[in-house]
């Protein structure tokens, strides 16, 4: 019987790449995101290239009411969620703490922390009831260390790091797996969003190096999800070869 994976933030980047890869490796999919047309397009793409069943949930993860309504609306065939991938997340702005933008801060906190909590609070009890499941949280190297002007984003990803460790303890009695995957520099829409749509500035982030790509993280997610029942991978920090830490990057001259 096929397993079902719920992927938040599936409309681009790591979420989209993971959806495509899982669909070709025995998973049905519940895809969530705010951009309905992108969800619909991804559903069509996956169903045309695999035999996976896909159900889309169009809502804003920052709203607990919307999260609850969305999960409650799942049809019977999608009620058993085997794999929850808390992928939705973003960075907004790059500034010192004293010059930060309050709206950017609230967007990051509401998405990266509260959105992850809302979705986990709704799905974890289902996994406990069915006596099986796996939660994968997409963290960041920013959850392991801080870097200049990354203050609030780093704080939100440090929260994901702590929550992943705490979830592992909380889910232990129920034999539900919990994993955090913390990537370094990944070339997705991440920097474009951070710089409020300034593509030119975003592209410079990856100048002179080969970053990770969304497909690289998707392959790690698939590997982690397909370990034997007795194996739980707790935490993975992955960077491109050119990056040793958030502050140590080698670029071609």
C-alpha positions as semicolon CSV with decimal commas, in nm:
position;residue;x (nm);y (nm);z (nm)
1;X;0,000;0,000;0,000
2;X;0,128;0,346;-0,089
3;X;0,220;0,588;0,184
4;X;0,089;0,943;0,196
5;X;0,314;1,246;0,247
6;X;0,191;1,594;0,341
7;X;0,428;1,866;0,220
8;X;0,382;2,226;0,329
9;X;0,511;2,500;0,103
10;X;0,495;2,272;-0,200
11;X;0,459;2,538;-0,469
12;X;0,832;2,598;-0,523
13;X;1,186;2,506;-0,424
14;X;1,247;2,218;-0,187
15;X;0,876;2,145;-0,140
16;X;0,811;2,115;-0,513
17;X;1,122;1,907;-0,580
18;X;1,032;1,675;-0,292
19;X;0,676;1,631;-0,419
20;X;0,799;1,532;-0,764
21;X;1,057;1,287;-0,627
22;X;0,824;1,124;-0,374
23;X;0,555;1,083;-0,639
24;X;0,797;0,863;-0,837
25;X;0,890;0,660;-0,533
26;X;0,566;0,518;-0,402
27;X;0,402;0,812;-0,226
28;X;0,064;0,975;-0,265
29;X;0,072;1,343;-0,185
30;X;-0,109;1,615;0,004
31;X;0,034;1,944;-0,120
32;X;-0,020;2,273;0,061
33;X;0,055;2,632;-0,033
34;X;-0,088;2,981;-0,075
35;X;-0,052;2,998;-0,454
36;X;-0,344;2,798;-0,592
37;X;-0,245;2,805;-0,958
38;X;0,099;2,668;-0,875
39;X;-0,058;2,391;-0,670
40;X;-0,291;2,301;-0,954
41;X;-0,007;2,304;-1,207
42;X;0,209;2,082;-0,985
43;X;-0,078;1,838;-0,933
44;X;-0,124;1,812;-1,312
45;X;0,250;1,765;-1,367
46;X;0,278;1,489;-1,108
47;X;-0,033;1,302;-1,220
48;X;0,089;1,312;-1,581
49;X;0,430;1,166;-1,492
50;X;0,348;0,915;-1,217
51;X;0,066;0,707;-1,075
52;X;0,059;0,905;-0,751
53;X;-0,268;1,043;-0,619
54;X;-0,249;1,414;-0,533
55;X;-0,474;1,628;-0,315
56;X;-0,414;2,002;-0,289
57;X;-0,490;2,225;0,010
58;X;-0,480;2,597;-0,065
59;X;-0,445;2,793;0,259
60;X;-0,217;3,023;0,459
61;X;-0,016;2,825;0,714
62;X;0,008;3,137;0,934
63;X;-0,361;3,098;1,024
64;X;-0,445;2,822;1,271
65;X;-0,811;2,836;1,166
66;X;-0,716;2,777;0,804
67;X;-0,481;2,492;0,899
68;X;-0,753;2,319;1,101
69;X;-1,017;2,359;0,830
70;X;-0,777;2,232;0,564
71;X;-0,676;1,916;0,751
72;X;-1,034;1,848;0,856
73;X;-1,140;1,869;0,490
74;X;-0,917;1,582;0,377
75;X;-1,112;1,302;0,208
76;X;-1,101;0,950;0,351
77;X;-0,831;0,831;0,110
78;X;-0,594;1,097;0,244
79;X;-0,674;1,081;0,617
80;X;-0,380;0,851;0,698
81;X;-0,072;1,075;0,683
82;X;0,247;0,872;0,703
83;X;0,495;1,152;0,645
84;X;0,465;1,519;0,744
85;X;0,724;1,746;0,584
86;X;0,722;2,084;0,754
87;X;0,888;2,268;0,468
88;X;0,707;2,603;0,452
89;X;0,943;2,878;0,562
90;X;1,107;3,199;0,450
91;X;1,346;3,482;0,526
92;X;1,241;3,846;0,496
93;X;1,498;4,123;0,494
94;X;1,860;4,140;0,600
95;X;1,924;4,409;0,860
96;X;2,057;4,479;1,205
97;X;1,821;4,431;1,498
98;X;1,790;4,807;1,552
99;X;1,689;4,873;1,190
100;X;1,467;4,570;1,137
101;X;1,124;4,574;0,980
102;X;0,851;4,464;1,222
103;X;0,630;4,324;0,946
104;X;0,919;4,113;0,815
105;X;0,979;3,982;1,167
106;X;0,616;3,888;1,216
107;X;0,599;3,715;0,877
108;X;0,902;3,501;0,961
109;X;0,782;3,415;1,311
110;X;0,428;3,338;1,195
111;X;0,547;3,117;0,907
112;X;0,862;2,950;1,034
113;X;0,755;2,882;1,393
114;X;0,381;2,919;1,436
115;X;0,292;2,766;1,099
116;X;0,507;2,462;1,174
117;X;0,343;2,431;1,516
118;X;-0,012;2,469;1,384
119;X;0,037;2,195;1,127
120;X;0,219;1,962;1,365
121;X;-0,047;2,010;1,634
122;X;-0,311;1,899;1,384
123;X;-0,124;1,607;1,227
124;X;0,074;1,456;1,518
125;X;-0,241;1,331;1,700
126;X;-0,347;1,153;1,380
127;X;-0,012;0,977;1,371
128;X;-0,044;0,883;1,738
129;X;-0,390;0,737;1,675
130;X;-0,266;0,531;1,380
131;X;0,048;0,427;1,575
132;X;0,288;0,527;1,299
133;X;0,433;0,830;1,126
134;X;0,736;1,042;1,051
135;X;0,777;1,419;1,091
136;X;1,054;1,587;0,892
137;X;1,126;1,952;0,972
138;X;1,322;2,159;0,722
139;X;1,551;2,372;0,932
140;X;1,860;2,564;0,826
141;X;2,226;2,620;0,898
142;X;2,083;2,943;1,045
143;X;1,937;2,724;1,319
144;X;2,285;2,608;1,415
145;X;2,466;2,943;1,420
146;X;2,388;3,310;1,364
147;X;2,526;3,542;1,099
148;X;2,539;3,921;1,056
149;X;2,198;4,080;0,989
150;X;2,023;3,743;1,011
151;X;1,899;3,795;1,370
152;X;1,527;3,715;1,359
153;X;1,547;3,461;1,077
154;X;1,823;3,280;1,268
155;X;1,608;3,294;1,581
156;X;1,316;3,129;1,402
157;X;1,537;2,851;1,269
158;X;1,695;2,802;1,610
159;X;1,338;2,749;1,728
160;X;1,289;2,481;1,461
161;X;1,609;2,313;1,582
162;X;1,485;2,312;1,943
163;X;1,134;2,203;1,846
164;X;1,271;1,914;1,642
165;X;1,465;1,787;1,943
166;X;1,162;1,832;2,168
167;X;0,930;1,660;1,920
168;X;1,167;1,365;1,909
169;X;1,126;1,325;2,286
170;X;0,750;1,380;2,279
171;X;0,694;1,130;1,995
172;X;0,928;0,867;2,139
173;X;0,663;0,675;2,336
174;X;0,452;0,646;2,020
175;X;0,737;0,525;1,795
176;X;0,688;0,818;1,559
177;X;1,005;0,932;1,387
178;X;1,125;1,293;1,392
179;X;1,403;1,432;1,174
180;X;1,546;1,775;1,109
181;X;1,724;1,852;0,782
182;X;1,922;2,177;0,796
183;X;2,051;2,299;0,459
184;X;2,306;2,569;0,393
185;X;2,293;2,773;0,072
186;X;2,021;2,639;-0,158
187;X;1,943;2,812;-0,487
188;X;1,563;2,847;-0,474
189;X;1,331;3,148;-0,443
190;X;1,467;3,194;-0,090
191;X;1,688;3,497;-0,159
192;X;1,436;3,654;-0,398
193;X;1,177;3,645;-0,120
194;X;1,430;3,772;0,135
195;X;1,505;4,074;-0,083
196;X;1,138;4,140;-0,156
197;X;1,153;4,039;-0,521
198;X;1,490;4,196;-0,608
199;X;1,610;3,915;-0,838
200;X;1,935;4,087;-0,929
201;X;2,038;4,116;-0,564
202;X;1,923;3,762;-0,495
203;X;2,133;3,616;-0,779
204;X;2,448;3,771;-0,633
205;X;2,412;3,551;-0,324
206;X;2,525;3,253;-0,534
207;X;2,786;3,430;-0,750
208;X;3,110;3,239;-0,785
209;X;3,000;2,912;-0,627
210;X;2,787;2,607;-0,690
211;X;2,509;2,605;-0,427
212;X;2,284;2,323;-0,326
213;X;1,972;2,277;-0,535
214;X;1,621;2,184;-0,428
215;X;1,663;1,839;-0,580
216;X;1,964;1,772;-0,353
217;X;1,750;1,823;-0,043
218;X;1,464;1,622;-0,192
219;X;1,697;1,324;-0,232
220;X;1,800;1,351;0,134
221;X;1,434;1,365;0,240
222;X;1,359;1,051;0,041
223;X;1,660;0,873;0,192
224;X;1,562;0,968;0,546
225;X;1,198;0,871;0,494
226;X;1,289;0,529;0,355
227;X;1,515;0,407;0,637
228;X;1,417;0,079;0,806
229;X;1,155;0,097;1,078
230;X;1,413;0,072;1,359
231;X;1,628;0,359;1,224
232;X;1,561;0,727;1,304
233;X;1,790;0,992;1,158
234;X;1,764;1,279;1,404
235;X;1,949;1,564;1,238
236;X;2,134;1,637;0,913
237;X;2,333;1,954;0,839
238;X;2,412;1,977;0,466
239;X;2,601;2,249;0,280
240;X;2,748;2,294;-0,066
241;X;3,115;2,204;-0,095
242;X;3,198;2,577;-0,112
243;X;3,040;2,647;0,228
244;X;3,186;2,535;0,563
245;X;2,965;2,757;0,781
246;X;2,731;3,050;0,732
247;X;3,028;3,288;0,743
248;X;3,285;3,072;0,560
249;X;3,222;3,053;0,188
250;X;3,477;3,021;-0,094
251;X;3,395;3,190;-0,423
252;X;3,578;3,165;-0,752
253;X;3,781;3,477;-0,826
